């Protein structure tokens, strides 16, 4: 079955059009949208990883009674908050601080949480606990980038929503 950008099946006469244009191959092949959504995802990754890594590192070098799940939950929260703070700093150059903060708060929390969860899951799978190692960090960053990227592309292409 061959699908074209118009959603028609070219193998059969009178084939029904695909109702959901987001299932069409051409929707997902816009190089400019992939570049822009990748850039946006890198900025989000920077903010999230600063908060996440900072939290994990703090608990790695101090005595504490928290378990891995508690540390990773706190790391996720701090990652999202750091990302919002960084986004506000970036946007305040273009708008008032109030509008910049409101825009940062309206970013996709689903995307940020998915990023944070994937980073911490990879860390746990590699190290077995909330601990940063030279081995785990590159894989955490790759997972943190790739996990939300298709969703960020979709939001940008379908609705024109981008966080930067």
C-alpha positions as CSV (number, residue, x, y, z in Angstrom):
1,X,0.0,0.0,0.0
2,X,1.5,3.3,-1.1
3,X,0.6,6.5,0.8
4,X,1.1,9.9,-0.5
5,X,1.0,13.4,1.1
6,X,-2.7,13.7,0.1
7,X,-3.5,10.6,2.2
8,X,-4.8,8.5,-0.7
9,X,-4.1,4.9,-1.2
10,X,-2.8,4.6,-4.8
11,X,-3.4,0.9,-5.2
12,X,-7.2,0.9,-5.0
13,X,-9.9,3.0,-6.7
14,X,-11.9,5.2,-4.4
15,X,-9.7,4.4,-1.4
16,X,-10.6,6.3,1.7
17,X,-8.4,9.2,2.7
18,X,-6.4,8.9,5.9
19,X,-8.2,10.9,8.5
20,X,-5.2,11.5,10.6
21,X,-2.6,13.5,8.6
22,X,0.0,12.8,11.3
23,X,0.2,9.1,10.1
24,X,1.4,10.2,6.7
25,X,5.1,9.7,6.0
26,X,5.6,13.2,4.6
27,X,4.5,14.8,7.9
28,X,7.6,13.3,9.6
29,X,10.1,14.1,6.8
30,X,10.5,17.9,7.2
31,X,14.2,18.5,7.7
32,X,13.7,22.1,8.9
33,X,11.3,21.0,11.6
34,X,13.6,18.2,12.8
35,X,16.5,20.8,13.0
36,X,14.4,23.3,15.0
37,X,12.9,20.7,17.3
38,X,16.3,19.2,17.9
39,X,17.6,22.6,18.8
40,X,14.7,23.1,21.2
41,X,15.3,19.7,22.7
42,X,19.0,20.4,23.3
43,X,18.1,23.6,25.2
44,X,15.6,21.7,27.3
45,X,18.1,18.9,27.9
46,X,20.6,21.5,29.1
47,X,18.2,22.8,31.7
48,X,16.9,19.5,32.8
49,X,20.3,17.9,33.0
50,X,21.8,20.7,35.1
51,X,19.1,20.2,37.7
52,X,19.1,16.5,37.5
53,X,22.8,16.0,37.5
54,X,23.3,18.6,40.3
55,X,20.8,16.8,42.5
56,X,22.2,13.3,41.9
57,X,25.8,14.6,42.4
58,X,24.8,16.4,45.7
59,X,23.4,13.1,47.1
60,X,26.4,11.2,45.7
61,X,28.9,13.3,47.8
62,X,26.9,13.8,51.0
63,X,25.7,11.4,53.7
64,X,22.0,10.9,53.5
65,X,19.2,8.4,54.3
66,X,17.2,8.7,51.0
67,X,16.7,5.8,48.7
68,X,17.3,5.8,44.9
69,X,13.6,6.4,44.0
70,X,13.5,9.5,46.3
71,X,16.7,10.9,45.0
72,X,15.6,10.4,41.3
73,X,12.2,11.9,42.0
74,X,13.9,15.0,43.5
75,X,16.3,15.0,40.6
76,X,13.4,15.0,38.2
77,X,11.7,17.9,40.0
78,X,14.9,19.9,40.1
79,X,15.5,19.2,36.4
80,X,12.1,20.5,35.4
81,X,12.5,23.6,37.7
82,X,16.0,24.3,36.3
83,X,14.7,24.0,32.7
84,X,11.9,26.5,33.5
85,X,14.4,28.9,35.0
86,X,16.8,28.6,32.0
87,X,13.9,29.0,29.6
88,X,12.8,32.2,31.4
89,X,16.3,33.6,31.2
90,X,16.4,32.9,27.5
91,X,13.0,34.4,26.8
92,X,13.4,37.5,29.0
93,X,15.7,38.9,26.2
94,X,12.6,38.9,23.9
95,X,9.8,39.8,26.3
96,X,8.9,41.0,29.8
97,X,9.9,38.7,32.7
98,X,6.3,38.0,33.5
99,X,5.5,36.9,30.0
100,X,8.8,35.0,29.8
101,X,7.9,33.1,33.0
102,X,4.4,32.4,31.8
103,X,5.7,31.1,28.5
104,X,8.3,28.9,30.3
105,X,5.5,27.5,32.5
106,X,3.4,26.6,29.5
107,X,6.2,24.4,28.0
108,X,5.4,20.8,27.6
109,X,5.7,19.2,31.0
110,X,5.1,15.8,29.3
111,X,8.2,16.3,27.2
112,X,10.3,17.4,30.2
113,X,9.1,14.6,32.4
114,X,9.7,12.0,29.7
115,X,13.2,13.4,29.3
116,X,13.9,13.3,33.0
117,X,12.4,9.8,33.4
118,X,14.4,8.4,30.6
119,X,17.6,9.9,31.9
120,X,17.1,8.5,35.4
121,X,16.0,5.1,34.1
122,X,19.2,4.8,32.0
123,X,21.2,5.8,35.0
124,X,19.5,3.2,37.1
125,X,19.9,0.5,34.5
126,X,23.6,1.2,34.0
127,X,24.7,2.0,37.6
128,X,21.9,0.4,39.7
129,X,21.4,3.5,41.8
130,X,21.2,7.3,41.6
131,X,24.9,7.9,40.9
132,X,26.7,9.7,38.1
133,X,29.6,7.9,36.3
134,X,31.6,8.6,33.2
135,X,29.9,5.6,31.7
136,X,26.3,6.5,32.5
137,X,26.3,10.3,31.7
138,X,26.7,10.0,27.8
139,X,23.9,7.4,27.7
140,X,21.7,9.5,30.0
141,X,22.1,12.5,27.7
142,X,21.4,10.5,24.6
143,X,18.2,9.0,26.1
144,X,17.2,12.4,27.4
145,X,17.6,13.9,23.9
146,X,15.9,11.1,21.9
147,X,13.0,10.4,24.1
148,X,11.1,13.7,23.7
149,X,12.4,14.5,20.2
150,X,9.5,13.0,18.2
151,X,6.9,14.6,20.5
152,X,8.6,18.0,20.2
153,X,8.7,17.6,16.4
154,X,5.0,16.7,16.4
155,X,4.0,19.7,18.5
156,X,6.1,22.0,16.3
157,X,4.9,20.6,13.0
158,X,1.3,20.1,13.9
159,X,0.6,23.2,16.1
160,X,3.6,25.5,15.7
161,X,4.4,25.1,19.4
162,X,8.0,25.4,20.4
163,X,9.6,26.4,23.7
164,X,12.4,28.5,22.2
